[in-house]
Amino acid sequence: RVQMSGKPFVPSVFPLRELVADAIGDARAAADAKDIHILDAVGDRWVLADRTMILAVLRNLLVNAVKFSYPGGVVHITSRALGDRLEVAVTDHGIGMEEEQVRTLLRSSGGQTSRPGTQGEVGTGLGLTLVRDLVLRHGGELKVTSTPGNGTIVSFTVPLTAAPTDLRLRQIVEAE
């Protein structure tokens, strides 16, 4: 968290799909160990964001979703346009949280006690605090919706943009 807070904010235009693939790769070993499938349905969306920061956000959300999912479960990562913003959501069907736990997570400045995962996995309790801070640096919003025993949806917004024109033209030419 300290390393990321001192890092300069360097936004660029890029396809979100690339970072989602990297984040899924980072969570793959933990997901495979629990026989959890991660389904990528973000589509071909382009964002204006800091790559390193959004990768950290995605990685934290996917690792948490796997941690709190039951073996054999599924984690979904989706996106939808909301005007000039892109909402990205990570959904699990795991242990979920009580409303008060969600409020505490969203209020916390870090250092809260981490709950163990479905197979006793441990954490630092700083992941969601880092995610919130990085999303706020993008002018975004972090939302957590959860139901005990039914899972959690964590979503965040980042600036949405169109693919650069020269790249779109190159893709059309390559397709022909």
SERO-4910 file (N, C-alpha, C, O; in steps of 0.05 Angstrom, whole numbers):
BEGIN
 pado doro    nc1    nc2    nc3   cac1   cac2   cac3    cc1    cc2    cc3    oc1    oc2    oc3
  Arg    A     17    -24      0      0      0      0     18     25      0     12     44    -15
  Val    A     38     25     16     56     48     17     70     52    -10     73     74    -19
  Gln    A     78     30    -22     91     32    -48     72     44    -69     81     60    -85
  Met    A     47     36    -69     28     45    -89     21     75    -84     16     90   -103
  Ser    A     19     83    -58     11    111    -52     32    131    -61     26    154    -67
  Gly    A     58    123    -62     79    141    -71     84    139   -101     99    155   -112
  Lys    A     71    121   -114     75    117   -143     60    139   -158     37    146   -152
  Pro    A     74    151   -178     60    172   -194     37    160   -210     38    136   -218
  Phe    A     16    175   -213     -8    167   -228     -2    173   -257      0    196   -265
  Val    A      0    151   -273      6    153   -301    -15    139   -318    -12    116   -326
  Pro    A    -37    154   -324    -58    141   -340    -50    139   -370    -35    155   -381
  Ser    A    -60    118   -382    -57    114   -411    -82    100   -421    -98     90   -406
  Val    A    -85     99   -448   -108     85   -460    -99     57   -467    -79     53   -480
  Phe    A   -115     38   -458   -109      9   -463   -134     -8   -461   -154      1   -449
  Pro    A   -133    -31   -473   -156    -50   -471   -156    -63   -444   -136    -75   -436
  Leu    A   -178    -62   -430   -179    -74   -403   -175   -104   -404   -164   -115   -385
  Arg    A   -182   -117   -426   -180   -146   -429   -151   -155   -423   -148   -177   -411
  Glu    A   -131   -140   -431   -103   -148   -426    -97   -150   -396    -85   -170   -388
  Leu    A   -106   -130   -381   -101   -131   -352   -117   -153   -338   -108   -165   -319
  Val    A   -141   -157   -348   -158   -178   -336   -144   -205   -340   -144   -221   -322
  Ala    A   -134   -210   -364   -120   -235   -369    -96   -238   -351    -91   -260   -340
  Asp    A    -81   -216   -346    -57   -218   -328    -66   -223   -300    -54   -240   -286
  Ala    A    -88   -210   -291    -98   -214   -263   -108   -242   -260   -104   -255   -239
  Ile    A   -122   -253   -280   -131   -281   -278   -108   -299   -276   -108   -319   -261
  Gly    A    -87   -294   -292    -63   -310   -291    -50   -310   -263    -41   -330   -253
  Asp    A    -51   -287   -250    -40   -284   -223    -56   -299   -202    -46   -309   -182
  Ala    A    -82   -302   -207   -100   -316   -188   -103   -345   -195   -116   -360   -180
  Arg    A    -92   -354   -218    -97   -381   -228    -89   -403   -209   -105   -422   -205
  Ala    A    -66   -401   -197    -57   -423   -179    -76   -427   -156    -83   -450   -149
  Ala    A    -84   -405   -143   -103   -407   -121   -130   -418   -130   -142   -434   -117
  Ala    A   -139   -409   -154   -164   -418   -164   -163   -448   -171   -181   -463   -165
  Asp    A   -141   -456   -184   -138   -484   -192   -137   -502   -167   -148   -524   -167
  Ala    A   -124   -493   -146   -122   -508   -121   -150   -514   -108   -153   -533    -94
  Lys    A   -169   -496   -114   -196   -499   -103   -216   -507   -125   -240   -508   -120
  Asp    A   -206   -514   -149   -223   -521   -171   -244   -499   -177   -268   -506   -181
  Ile    A   -235   -474   -176   -253   -452   -181   -248   -442   -210   -225   -438   -218
  His    A   -269   -438   -225   -267   -427   -252   -271   -397   -252   -289   -387   -239
  Ile    A   -253   -383   -265   -255   -354   -268   -265   -348   -296   -251   -354   -315
  Leu    A   -288   -336   -299   -300   -330   -325   -296   -301   -331   -305   -283   -316
  Asp    A   -283   -295   -354   -278   -268   -363   -299   -260   -383   -300   -271   -405
  Ala    A   -315   -240   -375   -335   -230   -393   -334   -199   -394   -354   -186   -395
  Val    A   -309   -188   -394   -306   -159   -395   -310   -147   -422   -316   -123   -425
  Gly    A   -307   -163   -443   -311   -153   -470   -287   -136   -479   -266   -136   -467
  Asp    A   -291   -123   -502   -269   -107   -514   -273    -78   -506   -280    -61   -522
  Arg    A   -267    -72   -481   -270    -45   -471   -243    -32   -468   -224    -45   -460
  Trp    A   -241     -6   -474   -217      9   -471   -221     29   -449   -242     41   -447
  Val    A   -200     33   -433   -202     51   -410   -178     71   -411   -158     66   -424
  Leu    A   -182     93   -396   -161    112   -392   -154    110   -362   -167    121   -345
  Ala    A   -132     95   -357   -125     89   -329    -96     84   -326    -81     81   -346
  Asp    A    -87     82   -301    -59     74   -295    -58     43   -295    -71     31   -278
  Arg    A    -43     32   -314    -42      2   -317    -34    -12   -291    -47    -31   -283
  Thr    A    -13     -3   -278     -3    -16   -254    -24    -16   -232    -28    -35   -218
  Met    A    -37      7   -229    -57     10   -208    -82     -8   -213    -92    -21   -195
  Ile    A    -91     -8   -238   -115    -24   -244   -109    -54   -243   -126    -70   -235
  Leu    A    -84    -61   -250    -76    -89   -247    -77    -97   -217    -86   -119   -211
  Ala    A    -67    -79   -200    -68    -85   -171    -97    -87   -161   -103   -105   -145
  Val    A   -115    -71   -171   -143    -72   -164   -155    -99   -172   -167   -113   -156
  Leu    A   -151   -106   -198   -162   -131   -208   -151   -155   -194   -166   -173   -187
  Arg    A   -125   -155   -189   -112   -177   -176   -123   -181   -148   -130   -204   -140
  Asn    A   -125   -159   -133   -136   -161   -105   -165   -171   -105   -172   -188    -89
  Leu    A   -181   -161   -124   -209   -170   -124   -212   -199   -132   -228   -213   -120
  Leu    A   -196   -208   -151   -198   -236   -159   -187   -255   -138   -199   -276   -132
  Val    A   -165   -247   -125   -154   -264   -104   -174   -266    -81   -177   -288    -69
  Asn    A   -187   -244    -74   -207   -245    -52   -230   -262    -60   -240   -278    -44
  Ala    A   -240   -259    -85   -263   -275    -94   -256   -305    -92   -273   -321    -84
  Val    A   -232   -313   -100   -224   -341    -99   -222   -349    -70   -231   -371    -62
  Lys    A   -210   -333    -54   -206   -339    -25   -232   -345    -11   -234   -363      5
  Phe    A   -253   -329    -17   -278   -332     -3   -299   -349    -18   -322   -350    -10
  Ser    A   -290   -362    -40   -308   -380    -55   -305   -408    -45   -284   -416    -35
  Tyr    A   -326   -423    -48   -325   -452    -41   -311   -467    -63   -313   -460    -87
  Pro    A   -297   -489    -56   -285   -506    -77   -306   -514    -98   -329   -520    -91
  Gly    A   -297   -514   -123   -315   -521   -145   -332   -497   -155   -349   -501   -172
  Gly    A   -328   -474   -144   -344   -451   -150   -336   -436   -176   -318   -445   -190
  Val    A   -349   -414   -181   -344   -398   -204   -342   -368   -195   -357   -359   -179
  Val    A   -322   -355   -207   -319   -326   -203   -323   -313   -231   -311   -322   -250
  His    A   -339   -292   -232   -344   -278   -257   -331   -250   -256   -332   -237   -235
  Ile    A   -320   -241   -278   -311   -214   -280   -324   -202   -305   -321   -213   -327
  Thr    A   -340   -181   -301   -356   -169   -322   -351   -139   -323   -339   -127   -305
  Ser    A   -361   -127   -345   -360    -98   -347   -385    -87   -361   -398   -102   -376
  Arg    A   -392    -62   -355   -413    -49   -369   -408    -19   -370   -398     -8   -351
  Ala    A   -415     -7   -392   -412     22   -395   -433     36   -380   -457     29   -380
  Leu    A   -425     57   -365   -443     75   -351   -436    103   -359   -421    117   -345
  Gly    A   -446    112   -382   -438    138   -392   -409    138   -400   -400    122   -417
  Asp    A   -393    156   -388   -365    158   -395   -347    142   -375   -323    145   -375
  Arg    A   -360    124   -360   -346    107   -341   -350     78   -348   -370     71   -361
  Leu    A   -332     61   -340   -335     32   -343   -337     21   -315   -319     25   -299
  Glu    A   -358      5   -310   -361     -9   -285   -351    -37   -289   -360    -51   -307
  Val    A   -332    -45   -273   -321    -72   -273   -329    -86   -248   -326    -74   -226
  Ala    A   -340   -110   -250   -350   -124   -226   -338   -152   -225   -336   -166   -245
  Val    A   -330   -159   -201   -321   -186   -195   -341   -198   -176   -347   -188   -154
  Thr    A   -353   -221   -185   -374   -234   -170   -366   -262   -162   -356   -278   -178
  Asp    A   -370   -268   -136   -366   -296   -127   -392   -305   -114   -410   -289   -108
  His    A   -394   -331   -109   -417   -343    -97   -408   -357    -71   -417   -380    -65
  Gly    A   -390   -344    -57   -378   -356    -33   -392   -349     -7   -417   -348     -6
  Ile    A   -376   -345     14   -387   -342     41   -402   -316     46   -418   -314     64
  Gly    A   -396   -295     31   -410   -270     34   -403   -256     60   -388   -266     76
  Met    A   -416   -233     64   -411   -217     88   -437   -205     98   -456   -200     83
  Glu    A   -438   -200    124   -460   -185    136   -458   -156    128   -436   -147    121
  Glu    A   -480   -142    129   -481   -113    122   -461    -97    138   -447    -79    127
  Glu    A   -458   -103    164   -439    -88    181   -410    -93    172   -394    -75    174
  Gln    A   -404   -117    164   -377   -124    155   -371   -107    130   -348    -97    127
  Val    A   -390   -104    112   -386    -89     87   -381    -60     95   -362    -47     85
  Arg    A   -397    -48    113   -394    -21    121   -366    -16    133   -353      4    128
  Thr    A   -358    -35    150   -331    -33    163   -309    -33    142   -290    -18    144
  Leu    A   -311    -51    123   -291    -53    102   -289    -27     86   -267    -18     81
  Leu    A   -311    -15     79   -311      9     63   -303     33     79   -293     53     67
  Arg    A   -306     33    105   -298     56    122   -269     54    130   -256     75    134
  Ser    A   -258     30    131   -232     25    143   -209     39    129   -210     42    104
  Ser    A   -190     47    144   -165     58    132   -143     37    132   -120     43    128
  Gly    A   -151     12    136   -132    -10    134   -126    -21    161   -133    -10    182
  Gly    A   -114    -44    161   -106    -57    186   -128    -73    200   -123    -83    222
  Gln    A   -151    -75    187   -172    -92    200   -163   -121    199   -146   -129    183
  Thr    A   -175   -136    216   -169   -165    217   -180   -178    192   -204   -174    185
  Ser    A   -164   -194    179   -173   -208    155   -187   -233    163   -178   -247    182
  Arg    A   -210   -239    150   -224   -264    156   -210   -287    140   -200   -282    118
  Pro    A   -210   -311    151   -199   -333    136   -217   -340    113   -242   -337    115
  Gly    A   -205   -351     91   -221   -360     68   -234   -386     74   -233   -397     96
  Thr    A   -247   -397     53   -263   -422     57   -245   -446     63   -255   -466     72
  Gln    A   -219   -444     57   -201   -466     64   -179   -456     83   -156   -466     83
  Gly    A   -186   -436     99   -167   -425    119   -146   -406    109   -128   -399    123
  Glu    A   -149   -397     84   -130   -378     72   -129   -352     90   -150   -343     99
  Val    A   -106   -341     93   -103   -317    109    -95   -293     91    -86   -297     69
  Gly    A    -99   -270    102    -92   -245     87    -83   -224    107    -82   -228    131
  Thr    A    -77   -200     96    -67   -178    113    -89   -160    122    -86   -146    142
  Gly    A   -112   -160    109   -134   -142    116   -130   -115    102   -145    -96    107
  Leu    A   -110   -112     84   -105    -87     70   -115    -86     41   -115    -65     29
  Gly    A   -122   -109     30   -128   -111      2   -150    -92     -7   -146    -77    -27
  Leu    A   -173    -92      6   -195    -76     -3   -190    -46      3   -200    -29    -12
  Thr    A   -174    -40     23   -167    -12     28   -149     -2      5   -153     20     -4
  Leu    A   -130    -18     -3   -114    -11    -26   -131     -7    -51   -128     12    -66
  Val    A   -149    -26    -56   -167    -24    -79   -182      2    -78   -183     17    -98
  Arg    A   -194      9    -56   -210     33    -53   -192     58    -59   -201     76    -74
  Asp    A   -168     59    -48   -150     81    -53   -143     84    -82   -143    107    -93
  Leu    A   -137     62    -95   -129     63   -124   -153     71   -142   -149     86   -161
  Val    A   -177     61   -135   -200     69   -150   -206     99   -147   -213    112   -166
  Leu    A   -203    109   -123   -208    137   -118   -188    154   -133   -195    176   -142
  Arg    A   -164    145   -136   -144    160   -152   -152    163   -181   -143    182   -195
  His    A   -169    146   -190   -180    147   -217   -207    162   -219   -220    163   -239
  Gly    A   -215    174   -196   -240    188   -195   -264    169   -196   -286    176   -202
  Gly    A   -258    144   -189   -278    123   -191   -293    118   -165   -288    132   -145
  Glu    A   -310     98   -165   -326     91   -142   -324     61   -138   -323     45   -157
  Leu    A   -322     53   -113   -321     25   -105   -347     18    -91   -355     32    -73
  Lys    A   -359     -4    -99   -384    -14    -86   -380    -43    -79   -367    -58    -93
  Val    A   -392    -50    -56   -391    -78    -47   -420    -85    -40   -433    -72    -23
  Thr    A   -430   -107    -52   -456   -118    -46   -452   -147    -38   -439   -162    -53
  Ser    A   -463   -154    -15   -457   -182     -6   -481   -192     10   -496   -177     23
  Thr    A   -484   -219      9   -504   -233     24   -491   -257     37   -479   -273     23
  Pro    A   -493   -259     64   -480   -282     77   -490   -308     65   -514   -313     61
  Gly    A   -471   -326     58   -477   -352     46   -482   -352     16   -484   -373      4
  Asn    A   -485   -328      4   -491   -326    -24   -470   -312    -41   -472   -312    -66
  Gly    A   -451   -300    -29   -429   -288    -44   -429   -257    -43   -444   -244    -29
  Thr    A   -410   -247    -59   -404   -218    -59   -399   -208    -87   -388   -222   -104
  Ile    A   -408   -184    -92   -402   -170   -117   -386   -145   -109   -396   -128    -94
  Val    A   -362   -142   -119   -346   -118   -115   -343   -105   -142   -333   -118   -161
  Ser    A   -351    -80   -144   -349    -66   -170   -335    -40   -166   -335    -28   -144
  Phe    A   -322    -31   -188   -309     -5   -188   -312      8   -215   -317     -6   -235
  Thr    A   -309     35   -216   -311     49   -241   -284     62   -248   -269     71   -231
  Val    A   -279     63   -274   -256     77   -286   -265     92   -311   -286     85   -322
  Pro    A   -250    111   -320   -257    125   -344   -257    107   -368   -238     92   -373
  Leu    A   -279    108   -384   -282     92   -408   -274    109   -432   -279    133   -432
  Thr    A   -262     97   -451   -254    112   -475   -256     93   -500   -260     69   -497
  Ala    A   -254    105   -523   -254     89   -547   -226     80   -554   -206     92   -545
  Ala    A   -224     59   -569   -198     49   -578   -186     71   -596   -200     85   -611
  Pro    A   -160     75   -594   -147     95   -611   -152     88   -641   -152     65   -649
  Thr    A   -157    109   -657   -165    106   -685   -144     90   -700   -151     72   -716
  Asp    A   -118     96   -696    -98     82   -712    -97     53   -705    -91     36   -722
  Leu    A   -102     46   -680   -103     17   -672   -127      3   -685   -124    -19   -694
  Arg    A   -150     16   -685   -174      4   -697   -169      0   -727   -177    -21   -737
  Leu    A   -156     19   -740   -150     15   -769   -131     -8   -773   -135    -23   -792
  Arg    A   -111    -11   -756    -92    -32   -758   -106    -59   -755   -100    -79   -769
  Gln    A   -125    -61   -736   -140    -86   -731   -157    -93   -755   -160   -116   -761
  Ile    A   -169    -73   -768   -186    -78   -791   -168    -89   -814   -176   -108   -827
  Val    A   -146    -76   -819   -127    -85   -840   -117   -113   -835   -116   -129   -853
  Glu    A   -110   -119   -810   -100   -146   -803   -122   -167   -807   -116   -190   -813
  Ala    A   -147   -160   -802   -169   -178   -804   -175   -185   -834   -186   -207   -840
  Glu    A   -168   -167   -852   -175   -172   -880   -156   -190   -893   -158   -195   -917
***
